[in-house]
């Protein structure tokens, strides 16, 4: 058996975790109707982790796909690692959607499948012998060799690195941001909200119609993909546009400094503009408060107050919200987290950072560029600030403000206190805009001469 593998192939990329894919799938394909019925779209994306693992193995792997075993005069074909994906090829192609775009090496794998004869035999036993005299597994090997040859010709590894660079920077920046907040605070009270829109609400009858629309589009997408057609852009009713969500997000954070009764103890936040096939765009926000403050201990009630503020003062009746601190849906970490609760801290970072990890391999299609991730200013390293006699209060800055001379994980010089920090724009989240916080680590209010800058 011949299996040509380039000796200079780079180290294999990390696979996409199933938990991250599951959160992504729930965001994309699940919604609750106005009658409290959970609706699940016909298109499921929980198989993305297997598709990504297969693509990583084809482009970066060095292991053989099959090996031949002989016992008692019989010859057996054993599938190894990549070879296990042989009879999953057709199910991998079910992930093709007009709503999603994939990393270059995943796209290359999917593009070559409809044009290769292997697509007619993917459901057969690998040892089945064709009329040409070849076994099906040999046809599969030639498909992989063709894909690897195309990958080398177009320098696919460089394209993948470019695709993933900004999402990785966002992931590192977010993890560092949470660590710095815990360095300055003994505990954080995490209040997470889904800030949505009244326009995106639907009843059970509308949910049934939407499911039928998505089911039909799924069939059309797969049929066009297999026959070399163009997968067109999807349009579903009840959708909220990206421009609406961005405008309301900007207004929300512009108004935060004026609402000190509600946000006076907030020391940080992370806001992600997310997308659902049913609801369209909405905001997933994690508001991080000083966990020692008495006024934030009832975090469920605090979440309800934030949601009502979004509805009444930001969207002026157009908005809706889901208080995640009360419902505890999948993928959310809420409540008080102490500095020494390392497991819960890691869960919080995984919860807030899963869009960056998913963006390294698959993203929602959209037109134009915009910042889909915003967070507070990066707090200075505590040890350096203490040695230089510059705590956040002494420096006259907010909790998240970067100290002078600090650098972001990307190596860029940090912004001076009171100004927005520049973080590498991301093609996934489109970068991270930074807005001042409203409280110092000690909980005192910060005097500001101007409102928080717009994103």
MARDO-356216 format. One record per atom (N, C-alpha, C): residue in one letter; y, z, x. Coordinates in pm, whole numbers, plus 50000, padded with zeros to 5 digits. Last residue first. Layout:
BEGIN
AYZX;...
//
This chain:
BEGIN
X552155206248215;X551095199848291;X551325184948292;X555265223648256;X554325215648178;X553325208948269;X555725256448394;X555895241748396;X554865234848311;X556775284548206;X555705278248284;X555875263248280;X560395289248205;X559045289348146;X558045282548236;X562265307848450;X562035295648373;X560645296548314;X562335331348580;X563625325648544;X563485313048461;X560275358948512;X560375344848548;X561695339448499;X558755388448597;X559995382448552;X560055368048601;X555645399048487;X556375392048593;X557625385948535;X554395431048395;X554875417748359;X555675411948474;X551595447548546;X552995446648513;X553425432448482;X548975447848632;X549185447148488;X550645446048450;X548285445748888;X548475459248837;X548765459448689;X548245418148928;X546975425548924;X547125439748871;X550725406148684;X550285409248819;X548965416548812;X550825379848440;X550745393948477;X550305395248620;X550765353048383;X551765361048314;X551765375648356;X550555325548616;X550015335548526;X551145344048470;X551595290548636;X551695304748672;X551025313648569;X549195264048660;X550305270048588;X550385284748624;X548035233448779;X548085247848799;X549345253448736;X545585208448717;X546965212648716;X547005227848720;X543185191748874;X543435205048821;X544925207848829;X541345160648797;X542135169748876;X542385182948807;X539755147348612;X541055141748649;X541935152248715;X537205154048576;X538155162248503;X539565157348528;X536515128548705;X535735134948601;X536635143448514;X538195120548891;X537855110348794;X537015116348683;X540805143048985;X539395140348965;X539185129248865;X543185149149241;X542865144049107;X541395140349098;X543315178549431;X542865164749429;X542575160149287;X546165197549343;X544745197049372;X544285182849353;X549115213749401;X548515200649388;X547065201249432;X550705239049212;X549865235249324;X549265221649298;X554075244449115;X552735239749080;X551995235649205;X555735274349224;X555645259949207;X554215256249172;X555665301349271;X556595296649172;X556565281749149;X554885300249619;X554955307649493;X556005301649401;X553815267549736;X554545279949750;X554625287049616;X550485254349749;X551845254149699;X552495267649724;X548565248250047;X548755254149915;X550225253649877;X547505218150194;X548315230050201;X548595235250061;X544095208050163;X545505205650140;X546265218850147;X541395213150174;X542105212550300;X543585209950285;X540005217249949;X540055203449994;X540805201950125;X540355243949892;X539085239949952;X539095225650001;X543815249549996;X542785247649894;X541495243549962;X545315274350202;X544915260550175;X543865260450066;X548245293750278;X546865292250230;X546575277750202;X550925294450338;X549995291750446;X548575290350402;X551735318550097;X552185308350191;X551185306850304;X549445322149825;X550315327549927;X550665316650027;X549515309949492;X548965308749627;X549945314649727;X549255329249198;X550065321249288;X549455321249427;X547955344249008;X547275332449057;X548065324749159;X549775365248952;X548455367949007;X547845355849072;X553085354949055;X552075358548958;X550735360049027;X555345369849296;X554655358649234;X553665363949133;X556535386249485;X557285381849370;X556665370249298;X555275397749691;X555675383849712;X556475378549594;X554695422049579;X555635421549689;X556145407449712;X552775414449389;X554045419749344;X555095418849454;X550665404349550;X551315395549454;X552645400949405;X551385417749878;X550595416849757;X551295407649661;X551925416850184;X552355407950077;X551325407949967;X551325427150432;X552175434950341;X552725426150231;X549405413650572;X550775408650587;X551755415950498;X547165427350486;X547535428050627;X548975423550649;X547135419450215;X547355433550250;X547795434950395;X546635391950237;X547855396450171;X548175410950208;X544155391650361;X545295385850430;X546605390850370;X542585403950159;X542695409950292;X543925404750366;X542835386149937;X543315400049929;X543515406150068;X544175353849933;X543075362549979;X543575376949990;X546125347749632;X545955348049777;X544745356349815;X544955328949345;X545445341349406;X545265340849557;X545945297649230;X544955304449313;X545545317249371;X547155296148894;X547355294849038;X546305302949114;X544795286748632;X545915294048689;X546035291748838;X543935252948529;X543615266948559;X544845273548617;X542635224648363;X543775232348409;X543315246648432;X541185193048339;X540975207048377;X542295213248417;X542015167848289;X541205174148185;X540875188648217;X544705148048337;X544075160248389;X543325167048276;X544125112648313;X544825124848274;X544065136648333;X544165077748267;X543885089148354;X544705101048306;X542585052748054;X543675059648118;X543205071248204;X539875058347829;X540885049447884;X542005057747944;X536515069547886;X537825070747824;X538785061147894;X533175081647869;X534095070547890;X535425073547822;X531985110648021;X532365104347895;X533385093447925;X529625108548291;X530925112148233;X531125104948101;X527295119448535;X527545112648408;X528855117848350;X527395131048794;X526365121148762;X526655113348634;X529425148748821;X528965142348944;X527945131348916;X529755160348575;X530615148948609;X530205142048738;X528115182648593;X527645171148515;X528445158648551;X529775198848749;X528455195048800;X527905182948724;X531995201548583;X532165195348715;X530825191048772;X530905214648358;X531425200948345;X531605193948479;X530115240248469;X529095230148438;X529685216248414;X531905260748525;X531825249548618;X530845238748581;X531695280848339;X532955273648346;X532855261048431;X528995288848387;X529455285148253;X530715276648259;X528955295448657;X528115284448608;X528595279448472;X530745317048650;X531065305248730;X530245293248685;X529275334348484;X530605329748443;X531005317148519;X527005339048639;X526865332448509;X528205326848461;X528175353048850;X527565339848877;X527385332048747;X528905375848708;X529935367648773;X529415353648801;X526405385448641;X527295380648534;X528445372348591;X525485392048900;X524755382448816;X525645376748706;X527315411048994;X527215398049060;X526495387748974;X529245433048918;X528205426848836;X528005412448883;X531415442449053;X530115443749118;X528965438549033;X533555438248878;X533565431749009;X532185431849074;X532435433548538;X532905441448650;X532795433848782;X533465419148245;X532615416748362;X533215424448479;X533555419747893;X533985425748019;X532965423348128;X533245387647720;X533265402147733;X533705406847871;X531065359047778;X532235365747723;X532125380747747;X529995327347837;X529895340847890;X531175348047851;X528285301047674;X529505308747690;X529175322747743;X525935287347619;X526785282347725;X528045290247748;X525655290947268;X525015287347394;X526055282647495;X527975315447125;X527155303247126;X526575300447263;X529095341047016;X528255339947136;X527385327347134;X530805347846807;X529585340546776;X528605339646891;X532865362146926;X532215367746808;X530885360846781;X533745347547135;X533425361547161;X532735368047042;X534435323347025;X533155324147095;X532775338547128;X535835313746748;X535925325446834;X534575327746900;X537065282546701;X535825290246693;X535915301346795;X539685267646502;X539155273946623;X537815280346593;X542225243146430;X541105251446387;X540565257946514;X545445228346344;X544355232846429;X543295240846358;X547615222646193;X546665211646216;X545405216446286;X549385243946182;X548485241746069;X547485230646088;X550695241346433;X551445242246307;X550585238146187;X549695242346686;X549395230146609;X550085230046473;X551015266746762;X550895255146852;X550695242346771;X551105285846561;X552275283946646;X552215271746736;X548685285246408;X549995287146343;X551165282846431;X546485279846581;X546625273046451;X548055273446401;X546945296446804;X546755282046821;X547005274546690;X546965321246676;X548185316546743;X548125301546766;X544315322746595;X545355321646493;X546685316946553;X543115325146851;X542825313746765;X543865311746657;X544165349846930;X544485337747007;X544225325246924;X542995366246737;X544445365146743;X544875352746821;X540265363446801;X540755358846672;X542265357246670;X540245375547054;X539925361347041;X540395355646909;X540815401646979;X541775394347062;X541515379347054;X538485408446846;X539725407546770;X540785399746847;X536785407847070;X536515399246955;X537775397446870;X537745426947245;X537895412947282;X537605403547166;X539085454047265;X538495447747146;X538625432647163;X540455456947506;X539065461547496;X538355455847373;X543065451647556;X542165440047551;X540715444247531;X544595474647578;X544865465747465;X543935453747456;X543895487447815;X543395492647688;X543535482547575;X542775471048108;X543855472948011;X543285477247876;X540755464148277;X541075478448266;X542155481248162;X540535436448292;X539515443848217;X539805458548200;X543005413948240;X542695425748321;X541755434648241;X541565382948116;X542495394348109;X542055405248206;X541345349448080;X540855360348164;X541915371348169;X540205326047858;X541365334347891;X540855346947960;X538945295447854;X538525308947892;X539785316347936;X538595268947622;X539465277447702;X538805290947730;X538235237147540;X537385248747570;X538155257347668;X539655216547295;X539875224647414;X538835235747422;X538655182847202;X539075196447171;X539175204147301;X538025150247067;X538485158947175;X538915172547122;X535405146746823;X536385140746912;X536775150747020;X533405156146657;X534745162046645;X535805154746726;X531105140546717;X531545142646579;X533025146546575;X530805139346990;X530625127046914;X531105128446769;X533335156447176;X532145156847092;X532055143947013;X534785167647478;X534635157047378;X533305158547306;X537345189147629;X535975184447606;X535945174147494;X539385200847864;X539435191847749;X538055185547735;X539465234047964;X538805221247981;X538965213247852;X540995260148137;X541015252048014;X540435238248045;X541085292848239;X540525279648270;X540465272148138;X543205319148364;X542605311348255;X542005298648313;X544545351948432;X544035338848469;X543485331648348;X545505375048331;X545645373248475;X545135359648521;X547095389348056;X546285378248104;X546565375948252;X548655407847937;X547655412848031;X546745401748084;X550255392747763;X550895400447870;X549915405547974;X549525378047544;X549055373347674;X549635381347791;X550625391647324;X549245386847319;X548695383647457;X553145399047400;X552355408747325;X550885404747324;X554235376347512;X553735386747602;X552915397247528;X554865347947461;X554015356347375;X553395367447459;X556135332447643;X556965338347537;X556165347947449;X554245321347814;X555125331947865;X555945338747757;X552955301647637;X552305314247674;X553275324847726;X554105277147589;X554525288347504;X553935301647547;X552875259847762;X554325261347774;X554815273447696;X550315260347670;X550585267547794;X552075268347824;X550655245647425;X550065259047428;X550465266547553;X551655221047508;X552515229947428;X551975244147430;X549425210747641;X550675212847714;X551595222547639;X547635209147425;X547335217947538;X548615221047616;X548895189747269;X548815203447218;X548455213347329;X548585167547441;X549915171847398;X549895186247348;X545785165747460;X546595168247579;X547965173447541;X545055160247192;X544565172347258;X545405175847380;X546355135347154;X546675146847069;X546265159947137;X545105119047341;X546545121547353;X546975133647270;X542475117347248;X542755124647371;X544225128147382;X541995121646889;X542295114147010;X542625122947128;X539275130746694;X540605134646738;X540855128146873;X537335115546437;X537595117546579;X539055121246604;X536445109046188;X536695123246213;X537115125946357;X534285081246270;X535325087746192;X535385102646229;X533775064546575;X533225073446472;X534385080046399;X533065037846773;X534125043646691;X533475051746580;X532225026847100;X531835033246975;X533055038946904;X532264995247255;X532825008647243;X532565014247104;X529134978447336;X530514979247292;X530964993547275;X527274965647584;X527334977447498;X528784980047463;X526284932747595;X527334942047631;X527364953547532;X522824923847672;X524084923047600;X525084933347651;X520244923747775;X521334919247859;X522664917847790;X518304935147624;X518434920547615;X519674915447688;X518554962447662;X517304955947703;X517424940747704;X521164966547550;X520874969547692;X519634962047739;X520824960547282;X521724952247364;X521454954347512;X519064981547214;X518664967647197;X519524958347282;X520605004147266;X519365002047341;X518904987647331;X522755000247082;X522995001747226;X521734998547306;X521424999946835;X522134988046881;X522384988547031;X520465026546822;X519515015246819;X520185002646874;X522915040046824;X521925042546929;X520935031046937;X524085031046589;X524695027346716;X523725029346832;X522375043646403;X522455029046408;X523045024246541;X522945070446463;X521585065346474;X521575050146484;X525665071846400;X525245073846539;X523835068546561;X525495067646120;X526285058746205;X525825059646350;X523955089546040;X523435076046018;X524185065946105;X525725110246108;X524415109346174;X523805095446157;X527795104645925;X528025103446069;X526725102446146;X526525110545682;X527005096945708;X527215094745857;X526065138145716;X524935129045695;X525335114745726;X528685147545732;X527795148945846;X526595139745836;X529595142345475;X530185134945586;X529315135945711;X527995161445344;X527865147245310;X528435138545421;X528855185645453;X527485181145478;X527305166345446;X532195180645586;X531225186945497;X529855180945523;X534185187645877;X533455178445790;X532505186345702;X537015188246093;X536085195146004;X535425185045911;X538955175046232;X537575173146277;X536565180446190;X541345183446126;X540945169646103;X539485167246138;X541665208246235;X541265207546095;X540765193546061;X540395211346569;X541365206246473;X540785205946333;X539955236946824;X539665223946764;X540735220546661;X539145255547079;X540345252547002;X540225238246951;X536935278847143;X536935264447118;X538105261647026;X537345304747383;X537685298847254;X537395283847255;X536685335947537;X536495321447534;X536685316247391;X537695360647739;X537805356447599;X537735341247597;X536755385447954;X536685370947933;X536705368247783;X538225407948155;X537805406348016;X537895391447983;X537225418948475;X537925408948393;X537345409348252;X537745444848719;X536985438548611;X537875428448540;X539305449948937;X537995456348929;X537125450248822;X541005423449101;X540815431448980;X539405437448980;X541075408549332;X542275415949296;X542085425249177;X538565397149337;X539005404449455;X540225413049424;X538475383249100;X537685395549109;X538065403649233;X540115361849178;X540535370649068;X539765383849072;X538535350049377;X539815356149413;X540315365649304;X536385340549222;X536155350749325;X537445357749364;X537705321149066;X537095332849001;X536855343949102;X538475303249274;X539465309349185;X538915321949118;X536055294549378;X536945302549462;X537975309849377;X535125279849156;X534355291349205;X535225300549291;X537155260049143;X536945269249032;X536175281649076;X536795246649387;X538055253349357;X537905263549246;X534215235949359;X534485245849464;X535755253749433;X534645218449140;X533625228949132;X533895239849235;X536585201349245;X536895209649129;X535925221249116;X535085189449448;X536255197349483;X536645206549367;X533225175649291;X532765186449379;X533925195449421;X534915157249169;X534205166949085;X533685178549169;X535715142449393;X536695150549322;X536045160849230;X533215130449481;X534065138649567;X534985147849487;X531585113049343;X531355127349327;X532395136149394;X532435087249412;X532345091049271;X532315106249254;X532105087349689;X533445085849632;X533475090549486;X529305089849701;X530145100149761;X531565099549705;X528545065849579;X528205078549515;X529075089849569;X529495047549769;X530025047349632;X529745060449559;X527855054049985;X529305056049996;X529955056249857;X525405046449880;X525625060549913;X527115063649931;X525475019049848;X525525027449729;X525825041949761;X526004993749976;X526395006650032;X526555017049921;X524864970949879;X526194974449826;X526684988049876;X522434970250015;X523344958750024;X524754962249978;X521124993449942;X521564991950080;X522594980850093;X520624987449672;X521434999149707;X521964998149850;X518914965649689;X520244963849629;X521164975349665;X516734979249803;X517364968149875;X518764965549821;X516104996849599;X516545002149728;X517224991349812;X515294978649401;X516434987549376;X516984992949507;X513074967349525;X514204958849488;X515454967349465;X511434989749541;X511884983249664;X513084974149637;X510994994649269;X511705004549350;X512234998349478;X509574971349202;X510824974549132;X511644984649213;X507344974249363;X508264963149390;X509604965249319;X506154996249238;X506614997449376;X507614986349408;X505474984648992;X506454995548995;X507014997349136;X503504967449076;X504714961849017;X505844972149017;X501624986149152;X502194977549255;X503474970749205;X500944996948906;X501665005449000;X502254997349114;X499504976148789;X500834979348736;X501614987848835;X497964954449032;X497954965948942;X499384969048898;X497494918849040;X498154931149084;X497944942148982;X496434896948914;X495594903749012;X496194916649064;X497734885548707;X498084880748841;X497214886948949;X496964900048491;X496324887048510;X496634881348648;X496744934748610;X497354923748537;X496604910748564;X495054965048570;X495194952848650;X495694941448562;X496114998748567;X495764986948487;X496044974348568;X496995021148695;X495875014048758;X495445001648679;X499005031548526;X499365025548655;X498245017448719;X498765022248184;X498235030448292;X498555023848426;X501905012648026;X500485010948059;X500065020748167;X504585013047983;X503795022547905;X502295021547934;X505704992748134;X506015006548171;X505135016748097;X505594965548109;X504324972448137;X504514987448162;X508034954248078;X507014950247981;X505724958347996;X509504962848292;X509864968248161;X508844964648053;X508714949048517;X508124962248496;X508414967448355;X510184925648557;X508974925148472;X508374938848440;X513714932148529;X512494932548609;X511264932448517;X515964934548381;X515744921548445;X514444920948524;X516154961048296;X515924950548196;X515574936948256;X516534975048559;X515324976348477;X515144965048375;X518984973348685;X517884964948732;X516664964948643;X520634991948559;X520964977648551;X519794968848590;X519515016648627;X519465012148489;X519734997148476;X520085017648901;X518705018848854;X518555013348712;X522875016348898;X522105005848965;X520655005848917;X523495040348769;X523835027648705;X523045016148765;X522695058148965;X522015058348835;X522265045248762;X524495051449166;X523065049449192;X522245050249064;X527075056849043;X526675043349086;X525185041549107;X526865077248744;X527105075848887;X526535062548935;X527785063348420;X526905070448512;X527335068348657;X529305069148103;X529205061348225;X528515069948331;X529035068447742;X528855074647873;X528895064447985;X529095055747496;X530035066747518;X530055071747662;X527085038047473;X528425032347486;X529465043147513;X524245047347665;X525105049247549;X526455042947577;X521015054247776;X522115044647779;X522935045947651;X518805069547742;X520045076647772;X521245067347777;X516645053547721;X517205058347595;X518505066047616;X515715049447973;X516695039747924;X517275043947790;X513825069647993;X515055070648071;X516125061348014;X511765059147839;X512535070347783;X513825072647861;X510855039648016;X511425035547888;X512245046747825;X509935055748232;X510995045848250;X511655042248118;X507855072448228;X509065077448165;X510205067348172;X505795062848373;X505685061248229;X506835067748152;X506945069848632;X506535056348595;X506505054348444;X507545094248727;X508525088348636;X508095074648585;X505665099948913;X505525106648784;X506485100848680;X506555087549141;X505565080649061;X505335087048925;X508155107049253;X508795095649187;X507805088349098;X505585127649272;X507035128849257;X507645117049180;X502795106949265;X503495117449337;X504995116649308;X499735098849112;X501185097349110;X501845109449176;X496815084849238;X497525097149206;X499025094849216;X494185065449153;X495595064449190;X496285077249143;X490835063849280;X491825069349188;X493225066949244;X487645050049283;X488975049749344;X490005054149240;X484335062049336;X485415057849247;X486745058749321;X482465072649504;X482465058149486;X483545052949394;X483115099349509;X481865095049446;X481875080049413;X486505092349548;X485525103049526;X484335097449450;X489625085649687;X488275080749662;X487325092549651;X493045078849616;X491995088549641;X490645082249608;X496225067849715;X494885064049669;X493875074649710;X499425076349585;X498455076249693;X497075073749633;X502875068549516;X501465069649478;X500625071449604;X505355071249640;X505285072149494;X503855074549446;X506235091249930;X505555079949865;X505445082249715;X509555103650005;X508155105949973;X507545093549910;X512195101550043;X511345095650147;X509865097150116;X515215096149844;X513925102149876;X513165094749983;X517525083049768;X517605092249881;X516245097749925;X516855065249561;X517865061449659;X517825070149784;X514765078049417;X514665063949455;X515615060649570;X515685104349376;X514465101949453;X514345087649500;X517945099949218;X518095106249349;X516875103549437;X516685088948990;X517625080849068;X517835086649207;X515165111448906;X514505098948941;X515415090249028;X517195129748849;X516205132948952;X515485120348999;X518445116048637;X519175118348761;X518225121548875;X516375116748445;X516905103948491;X517625105548624;X516115144348411;X514975136748463;X515435123148515;X518595151148305;X518215157048433;X517025149648494;X518695137848059;X519525133048170;X519075138648304;X517435146347833;X516615139947935;X517395135048055;X519315155047656;X518665165447736;X517745159447841;X520715139847479;X520915137047621;X520275147547710;X520045123547171;X519935135447254;X520065131447400;X521175111346874;X521115108247017;X521105121247097;X521455122546620;X520165116446658;X520045113546807;X523165154646628;X523175140146626;X521825134446669;X522925181546419;X522525176646550;X522425161446542;X524755206446254;X524345192346255;X524075188046398;X524505235946082;X524495230246216;X523945216046210;X526645246045827;X525385239245857;X525475233045996;X528955257045718;X528165264845814;X526775259045837;X530495240045579;X529565247945499;X528585255645588;X531815225345763;X532615235345692;X531745244145604;X529325222546029;X530125217645918;X530925228945855;X529175222446377;X528925230046255;X529865225246146;X527525200846610;X528735205946546;X528345212946417;X526335183146894;X526155193446792;X527515197946738;X526615165547109;X525835161346993;X525655171846884;X528165175547324;X528265161547282;X527735159347142;X527475202047363;X528875198447344;X529005184747281;X524725199147401;X525205206747286;X526675203547258;X524705184547640;X524145178647518;X524635185947394;X525805203147817;X526465190347795;X525995183947665;X523835222947806;X525195225947761;X525965213047730;X521735207847917;X521615213147781;X522995216747725;X522635202948172;X522435191648081;X522355196447937;X522615229148270;X523875221748262;X523765209948166;X519875234648255;X520805242648177;X522155235748163;X518795216448441;X518525214548298;X519495222548212;X520865203648703;X520125214648642;X519955212448492;X520365175148891;X521175180948784;X520345191448711;X519565178649241;X519325173749106;X520225181049007;X521375170249537;X520815180449447;X520645174749307;X520305141349728;X521305148649651;X520635159549567;X518635140150043;X518625138149899;X519675146849830;X520215127750334;X519535138550266;X519685136850115;X520015091750388;X520655104750390;X519825115250315;X517965070450589;X518395074850457;X518925089250463;X517045057550810;X518335064150822;X518835069650689;X514685044350756;X514585056850830;X515905064550836;X513975031550435;X514885031150548;X514855044550622;X510765022150346;X511795032150329;X512665032050454;X508415003550182;X509435003050285;X510535013150253;X505235004950134;X506395011650075;X507465012850182;X502164991150058;X503384990050137;X504534996550063;X498815000050085;X500005000050000;X501245000050088;
//
